């Protein structure tokens, strides 16, 4: 592949990455986030494993591998976009922004390892089998994420966020009883 053509392949990946959330994103609210996140992660993992096998067998060229990865990115990006938002929904309103920031930071740390790991696997290109193993590792991580979503995620479709996680202010108000006096005050001051 000519180096001048490389950006065209990246544009194709970007299009697949964008179209997934745009075209199937609404199903995460109607069918349900738990089902859709699990389904998109599991499907992405399985498709990546299939493309890894095809890559290892030498059946893919730059165009067919790009097409395969565009399809994978289509589903994976939709699932990942919804997962970022969904993970914060299980936290009370007052800490949702912090929760999404923490999970985003953790994901970025793991994402930063990708170039290091795959750069080592690619090496000088003399051992494509190592890259095949890397693709299988990526597939296994996606499948594991899908299983975690299936078994541990909450069903949130058709519910308000306050029904999923009660805001701290409401939960605290339920625990308070008696008069509403400033803390430490024993009785109001008389003039």
C-alpha positions in Angstrom: 0.0 0.0 0.0 1.3 3.4 -0.9 1.9 5.7 2.1 -0.2 8.4 0.3 -3.2 6.1 0.4 -3.0 5.5 4.2 -5.2 8.5 5.2 -8.0 7.2 3.0 -8.1 4.1 5.1 -8.2 6.1 8.3 -11.1 8.1 6.9 -13.0 4.9 6.2 -12.4 3.9 9.9 -13.6 7.3 11.0 -16.8 7.0 8.9 -17.5 3.5 10.4 -16.8 4.9 13.9 -19.2 7.8 13.4 -22.1 6.0 11.6 -22.5 3.4 14.4 -23.7 5.7 17.1 -25.6 7.9 14.6 -27.6 5.0 13.1 -28.1 2.5 15.9 -27.7 4.8 18.9 -31.5 5.2 19.5 -31.8 1.4 20.0 -29.8 1.8 23.2 -32.8 3.7 24.7 -35.6 1.6 23.1 -34.3 -2.0 23.2 -32.2 -1.3 26.3 -28.6 -0.3 27.1 -27.7 -3.5 28.8 -28.8 -5.7 25.9 -27.4 -3.3 23.2 -24.0 -2.8 24.9 -23.6 -6.5 25.5 -24.7 -7.3 22.0 -22.5 -4.7 20.3 -19.5 -5.7 22.4 -20.0 -9.4 21.8 -20.6 -8.9 18.1 -17.5 -6.7 17.7 -15.4 -9.2 19.6 -16.6 -12.1 17.4 -16.1 -10.1 14.2 -12.6 -9.1 15.3 -11.8 -12.8 16.0 -13.1 -13.8 12.6 -11.0 -11.0 10.9 -8.0 -12.2 12.9 -8.4 -15.7 11.6 -8.8 -14.3 8.0 -5.7 -12.1 8.5 -3.7 -15.0 9.8 -4.7 -17.2 6.8 -3.6 -14.4 4.5 -7.1 -13.9 3.1 -7.3 -10.1 3.7 -5.7 -7.3 1.8 -5.7 -3.6 2.8 -9.2 -3.0 1.3 -10.9 -6.1 2.7 -9.3 -5.6 6.1 -10.5 -2.0 6.1 -14.0 -3.1 5.2 -14.0 -5.7 8.0 -12.7 -3.2 10.6 -15.2 -0.5 9.4 -18.0 -3.0 10.3 -16.3 -3.8 13.6 -15.9 -0.1 14.4 -19.5 0.5 13.5 -20.8 -1.7 16.3 -17.9 -1.2 18.8 -18.1 2.6 18.7 -21.9 2.6 19.3 -21.4 0.3 22.3 -18.5 2.2 23.7 -20.3 5.5 23.3 -23.4 4.2 25.2 -21.2 2.5 27.8 -19.5 5.7 28.8 -22.9 7.3 29.5 -24.5 4.3 31.0 -21.8 3.7 33.6 -22.5 7.1 35.1 -26.2 6.5 35.4 -25.8 4.0 38.2 -24.4 6.8 40.4 -26.5 9.5 42.1 -27.0 12.8 40.3 -24.5 14.7 42.3 -21.5 12.5 41.4 -22.4 11.4 37.8 -20.0 13.9 36.2 -17.2 12.7 38.4 -18.1 9.0 37.6 -18.0 9.5 33.9 -14.7 11.5 34.2 -13.1 8.7 36.2 -14.2 5.9 33.9 -13.1 8.0 30.8 -9.7 8.5 32.4 -9.3 4.8 33.1 -10.3 4.0 29.6 -7.8 6.5 28.2 -5.0 4.9 30.3 -5.8 1.5 28.8 -6.2 3.0 25.4 -2.8 4.5 25.6 -1.4 1.0 26.0 -2.7 0.0 22.5 0.0 1.6 20.5 2.7 0.2 22.8 1.3 -3.3 22.7 0.4 -3.4 19.0 3.6 -1.6 18.1 5.6 -4.3 19.8 3.5 -7.0 18.1 3.9 -5.5 14.6 7.6 -4.9 15.1 9.3 -5.0 11.8 6.5 -7.0 10.2 8.4 -10.3 10.0 6.1 -12.1 12.5 2.4 -11.5 11.5 1.4 -14.4 13.9 2.1 -12.1 16.8 -0.3 -9.5 15.4 -2.9 -12.3 15.0 -2.5 -13.0 18.7 -2.9 -9.3 19.5 -6.2 -9.2 17.5 -7.4 -12.3 19.4 -6.5 -10.4 22.7 -8.6 -7.5 21.5 -11.4 -9.8 20.6 -11.3 -11.4 24.0 -11.4 -8.1 25.8 -14.4 -7.0 23.7 -16.2 -10.3 24.4 -15.4 -10.0 28.2 -16.8 -6.5 28.1 -20.0 -7.8 26.5 -20.4 -10.5 29.1 -19.8 -8.0 32.0 -22.5 -5.8 30.5 -24.9 -8.6 30.1 -24.6 -9.9 33.6 -23.8 -6.7 35.6 -25.4 -3.8 33.8 -28.7 -2.4 34.9 -31.9 -2.2 32.7 -32.5 1.5 32.3 -34.7 1.7 29.2 -37.9 3.7 29.8 -36.8 4.9 33.3 -35.7 8.3 34.5 -32.2 8.6 35.8 -33.6 9.3 39.3 -35.3 5.9 39.3 -32.0 4.2 38.6 -30.0 6.0 41.2 -31.7 8.2 43.8 -30.0 11.6 44.1 -28.1 12.1 47.3 -30.2 15.1 48.3 -33.4 13.1 48.1 -31.9 10.2 50.0 -30.6 12.5 52.7 -33.9 14.2 53.0 -35.6 10.9 53.6 -33.3 10.2 56.5 -33.8 13.6 58.2 -36.6 13.9 60.7 -37.8 16.5 63.1 -37.3 20.3 62.7 -35.2 21.9 60.0 -32.7 23.8 62.1 -29.1 24.6 61.4 -26.8 21.9 62.6 -25.7 22.6 66.2 -28.6 24.9 67.0 -30.5 24.0 70.1 -33.2 26.6 69.9 -33.9 29.8 67.9 -32.5 33.0 69.3 -35.0 35.3 70.9 -34.8 39.0 70.3 
